[in-house]
Amino acid sequence: MRPSAPENSGENSGGVHPSLLERKIIHVDMDAFYASVEIRDNPDLSGRPVIVGGSPDSRGVVATASYEARNFGVRSAMACSRAARLCPGAVFIRPDFEKYRAVSTRIREIFSRYTKLIEPVALDEAYLDVTDNVDGLYAVQIAKKIQQEIREELGLSCSAGVAPNKMLAKIASDLRKPGGISVVLPAQVVEFMRALPLRKINGIGPATEQRLARHGLRVCGDVWEKTAGELAGMFGERMGAWLADRSRGIDGRRVQTSRERKSIGCEETFARDVTAPEILRQELAGVARQLAARMEKRELSGRTLTLKVKYADFTQVTRAATLDGGGVFSGGDAGGIYAAALGLLEKTEAGRRPVRLLGLAIRVVSRGSS
């Protein structure tokens, strides 16, 4: 039997939860941003599979890939060597972050024509609060104008989600990529969320998805059938309450025009110095899993990963990488974190010099309300 609408969905405006009537949010997500900039600047690449990242014969990872490459199964954070096997005809290009940052600045200038409430999430995506915009336009009108101006002025494509809050807008922006606009009105939220896989909610990674599935929770409607007490018993009071709200499309986070950058990390000091490469890789994988679990618990995500290596003589080195792609370094994504960390480890003397400590940290660029 299909679950009924959530009991706490509100009694005003036809059952719409009050929090869904307050704001008009747009999530703008550039389509295959790095690859699209490279193709724009080199028209000979048009129609070809383009991969921005490391060399195909290195341990580097994919930063982003054109849709032609994605058709072969290439994804962000994938090892470039594997991407080359999946897509033998791909063109590999090393990222030019200076160029991408310059383009991103111009994109944000376009956003600022309509609102001052802009929250950049990365170079290629941002939230806009257009509830009280300068021209008094509907949110959908603004989204269309932004798409048009980005296309005409920068020669690039973006997708947009329009909704009453950040969570819904982000989910919506992914529905009609590339180049589409998806709208979720307040009165549509219940039906929109009912059959939505829980994995689509930002903050639910692969590990949490598996944990939810063990309790028979796979789509948002499944959560509605559980009482607050049952959810608290399964996941704890805090996560249970968070899950109940998110499954109903409720997200009270505001668009933040400035965000405090923090980092989250963990490290492992070995009982004995380690030289064997296979053991170092195993230990690094364990640190990556710990970091992913901490991020998932705190609903954090970030784009810059830093590896710390302390040698037996106590000298210390760090290596860092900033990667693109939705959720490359997100809670629960231990595989993506490990793949990037392994590439950084290869840039050190670990394995040639004995190591006493390995650590990983991610600079946070987004955070949930929990």
C-alpha positions in Angstrom: 0.0 0.0 0.0 1.3 3.4 -0.9 2.2 5.6 2.1 0.0 8.5 2.8 1.3 12.1 2.9 3.3 12.8 6.0 1.2 13.8 9.0 3.4 16.8 9.9 3.3 18.2 6.4 1.3 21.3 7.6 -2.3 22.3 7.6 -2.2 25.6 5.8 -2.3 26.1 2.0 -3.7 22.7 1.2 -1.3 20.7 3.5 1.9 22.4 2.4 4.5 22.6 5.2 5.0 26.2 6.3 8.7 26.1 5.6 8.0 25.4 1.9 6.2 28.7 1.4 8.9 31.1 2.5 11.6 31.1 -0.2 12.4 30.7 -3.9 15.7 29.1 -4.4 17.6 28.3 -7.7 20.5 25.8 -7.8 22.6 26.4 -10.9 24.9 23.6 -12.0 27.2 24.1 -14.9 27.2 21.1 -17.4 30.5 19.2 -17.4 32.1 22.6 -16.6 35.9 22.0 -17.0 35.4 19.9 -20.1 32.9 22.4 -21.6 35.4 25.3 -21.1 38.1 23.3 -22.9 35.8 22.4 -25.8 34.6 26.0 -26.1 38.2 27.2 -26.4 39.1 24.4 -28.8 36.2 23.8 -31.2 38.1 20.8 -32.8 37.2 18.9 -29.6 33.4 19.3 -30.2 31.6 16.0 -30.3 34.7 14.1 -29.0 35.0 12.4 -25.6 37.0 14.8 -23.4 38.4 14.0 -20.0 39.9 16.6 -17.8 42.3 15.1 -15.2 45.6 13.3 -14.9 47.5 11.4 -17.6 45.9 8.1 -18.7 49.1 6.3 -17.7 49.3 7.8 -14.2 47.4 7.2 -11.0 45.6 10.5 -11.4 41.9 10.8 -11.3 39.2 12.3 -13.6 38.2 15.8 -12.6 35.3 15.9 -15.0 34.4 14.4 -18.4 32.3 15.5 -21.3 28.9 13.8 -21.9 30.4 11.9 -24.8 33.0 10.4 -22.4 30.3 9.8 -19.8 28.4 7.6 -22.3 31.3 5.2 -22.0 30.9 5.1 -18.2 33.6 7.6 -17.3 32.9 9.4 -14.1 34.5 12.0 -11.8 37.1 10.7 -9.3 37.6 7.6 -11.5 41.3 6.6 -12.0 42.4 8.0 -15.4 43.9 4.6 -16.3 40.5 3.0 -16.0 38.8 5.9 -17.9 41.3 5.3 -20.7 40.3 1.6 -20.9 36.6 2.5 -20.9 37.0 5.2 -23.5 40.1 4.4 -25.7 39.4 7.4 -28.0 39.2 10.0 -25.2 41.2 13.2 -25.3 42.9 13.8 -21.9 43.5 17.4 -20.9 45.3 18.6 -17.7 43.1 21.0 -15.8 43.7 24.8 -15.9 42.2 26.0 -12.7 43.2 29.6 -13.3 41.1 29.6 -16.5 38.2 27.9 -14.7 38.2 30.4 -11.8 38.1 33.3 -14.3 35.1 31.8 -16.0 33.4 31.1 -12.7 33.9 34.7 -11.7 32.0 35.8 -14.8 29.2 33.4 -14.1 28.8 34.8 -10.6 28.6 38.3 -12.1 25.6 37.1 -14.1 24.0 35.8 -10.9 24.5 39.1 -9.2 22.3 40.9 -11.8 19.3 39.2 -10.1 20.2 38.8 -6.4 22.9 39.5 -3.8 22.1 36.3 -2.0 24.5 33.9 -3.7 26.1 30.9 -2.2 28.9 29.4 -4.3 29.4 25.7 -3.6 32.2 25.2 -6.1 33.5 26.8 -9.3 30.7 25.2 -11.2 27.6 25.5 -9.0 25.8 27.9 -6.7 22.6 28.5 -4.8 20.6 31.7 -5.4 17.9 33.1 -3.2 15.6 35.0 -5.5 12.7 35.5 -3.2 13.1 39.3 -3.3 14.9 39.8 -6.5 15.7 43.2 -8.0 13.3 42.9 -10.9 10.4 41.2 -9.2 10.6 38.3 -11.5 9.4 34.7 -11.0 12.2 32.3 -10.1 11.7 30.3 -13.3 12.0 33.5 -15.4 15.3 34.3 -13.7 16.6 30.7 -14.2 15.8 31.0 -17.9 17.5 34.4 -18.2 20.6 33.1 -16.4 20.8 30.1 -18.8 20.4 32.4 -21.8 23.0 34.9 -20.6 25.6 32.2 -19.7 25.1 30.7 -23.2 25.3 33.9 -25.1 28.1 35.6 -23.1 30.2 32.6 -22.2 29.3 30.0 -24.7 28.5 27.5 -21.9 25.5 25.4 -20.8 24.0 25.1 -17.3 21.2 23.2 -15.7 18.9 24.7 -13.0 16.6 23.5 -10.3 13.9 25.9 -8.9 12.3 25.0 -5.5 11.4 26.3 -2.1 14.7 25.2 -0.5 18.3 24.2 -1.2 17.9 20.5 -0.9 15.0 20.4 -3.4 16.6 22.8 -5.8 19.8 20.7 -5.9 17.9 17.5 -6.5 15.8 19.2 -9.2 18.9 20.7 -11.1 20.1 17.1 -11.8 16.9 15.9 -13.4 17.2 17.5 -16.8 20.9 17.7 -17.5 22.3 19.0 -19.6 20.7 22.4 -20.2 17.4 21.9 -18.6 15.3 23.5 -15.9 13.2 21.5 -13.4 10.7 23.2 -11.1 9.3 21.8 -7.8 6.4 23.9 -6.5 5.4 23.8 -2.8 2.2 21.9 -3.6 4.2 19.3 -5.5 6.7 18.4 -2.8 4.8 15.5 -1.3 4.4 13.7 -4.6 7.9 14.7 -5.7 9.5 13.1 -2.6 7.3 10.1 -2.2 9.2 7.7 -4.6 12.5 9.6 -4.6 15.4 7.3 -3.7 16.9 8.3 -0.3 20.4 8.3 -2.0 19.3 11.5 -3.9 19.3 13.5 -0.6 22.6 15.3 -0.1 24.3 13.9 3.0 23.2 10.3 2.3 26.2 8.5 0.9 26.7 4.8 -0.1 27.4 3.7 3.5 24.3 5.4 4.9 22.2 4.1 1.9 23.2 0.6 2.8 22.4 1.2 6.5 19.0 2.5 5.6 18.3 -0.4 3.2 18.9 -2.8 6.0 15.9 -1.3 7.7 13.8 -1.5 4.6 14.2 2.2 3.8 14.9 2.8 0.1 12.7 5.7 -1.0 11.4 8.7 1.0 7.9 7.3 1.3 9.3 4.4 3.3 10.5 6.8 6.0 7.0 8.2 6.3 5.7 4.9 7.6 8.0 5.1 10.6 7.3 7.0 13.8 9.7 9.4 15.3 10.4 6.9 18.0 11.1 4.1 15.5 13.5 6.3 13.6 15.3 7.4 16.8 15.6 3.7 17.8 17.2 2.9 14.4 19.5 5.8 13.9 19.6 7.9 17.0 17.4 10.9 17.8 19.3 13.5 15.9 19.7 11.5 12.6 16.2 10.2 12.9 14.7 13.7 13.1 17.0 14.8 10.2 15.9 11.9 8.1 12.2 12.5 8.8 12.5 16.2 7.7 14.6 15.5 4.6 12.4 12.7 3.4 9.5 15.2 3.5 11.4 17.8 1.5 12.0 20.0 4.6 15.3 21.9 4.7 15.7 25.0 6.8 19.2 25.9 5.6 19.5 29.5 4.3 21.6 30.6 1.4 24.9 31.8 2.9 26.6 34.6 1.1 29.8 34.0 3.1 30.9 30.7 4.5 33.5 29.9 7.0 36.0 27.4 5.5 36.9 24.6 7.9 38.5 21.3 7.4 37.9 17.8 8.7 40.5 15.1 8.9 41.9 12.0 10.6 45.3 10.3 10.8 46.9 7.1 11.8 50.2 6.8 13.7 51.7 3.3 13.2 53.0 1.2 16.1 56.1 0.5 13.9 57.4 2.4 10.9 56.0 1.2 7.7 57.9 0.9 4.4 56.0 -1.8 2.4 53.9 -0.1 -0.3 51.0 -2.6 0.0 50.7 -2.0 3.8 50.8 1.8 3.2 48.0 1.5 0.7 45.9 -0.6 3.1 46.5 1.9 5.9 45.6 4.8 3.6 42.4 3.1 2.6 41.5 2.8 6.3 42.1 6.4 6.9 40.0 7.3 3.9 37.1 5.2 5.3 37.4 7.0 8.7 37.4 10.4 7.1 34.4 9.5 4.9 32.4 8.3 7.9 33.1 11.5 9.8 32.0 13.6 6.9 28.9 11.6 6.5 28.0 11.9 10.1 28.4 15.7 10.0 26.8 16.1 6.5 30.0 17.7 5.1 31.5 17.8 1.7 34.6 19.4 0.2 36.7 19.7 -2.9 40.3 20.0 -1.6 42.0 16.9 -0.2 45.3 17.1 1.7 47.6 14.1 2.5 50.0 14.3 5.4 53.0 12.0 5.6 55.3 11.9 8.6 58.5 9.9 8.1 60.5 7.9 10.7 62.8 10.9 11.3 59.8 13.1 12.1 60.1 15.2 8.9 56.7 15.9 7.5 55.3 16.6 4.0 51.9 17.4 2.6 50.4 17.0 -0.8 47.0 18.5 -1.9 44.6 18.2 -4.8 41.4 20.1 -5.7 39.0 18.1 -7.8 35.7 19.0 -9.6 32.6 16.9 -9.9 29.4 16.6 -7.9 30.2 15.0 -4.5 33.7 13.9 -5.4 34.7 14.2 -1.7 31.4 13.6 0.1 30.3 11.8 3.2 30.3 8.0 2.6 32.4 8.2 -0.6 35.5 6.5 0.8 36.4 5.1 -2.6 36.6 8.6 -4.2 38.7 9.9 -1.3 41.0 6.9 -1.4 41.5 7.1 -5.2 42.6 10.8 -4.9 44.7 10.1 -1.8 46.5 7.3 -3.6 47.5 9.6 -6.3 48.9 12.1 -3.7 50.8 9.3 -2.0 52.7 8.5 -5.2 54.0 12.1 -5.1 55.9 11.4 -1.8 58.8 9.2 -0.8 56.5 6.9 1.2 57.6 3.4 0.5 61.2 4.5 -0.2 61.4 6.1 3.2 59.9 4.5 6.4 56.6 6.2 7.4 55.3 6.7 11.0 52.1 8.5 10.2 49.5 9.0 7.4 46.8 11.6 7.6 44.0 13.0 5.3 42.0 16.2 5.6 39.4 17.8 3.5 38.7 21.5 3.4 34.9 21.9 3.9 32.9 23.9 1.3 29.4 22.8 2.2 27.6 21.8 5.4 24.1 20.7 6.3 22.0 22.1 9.1 22.7 19.2 11.4 
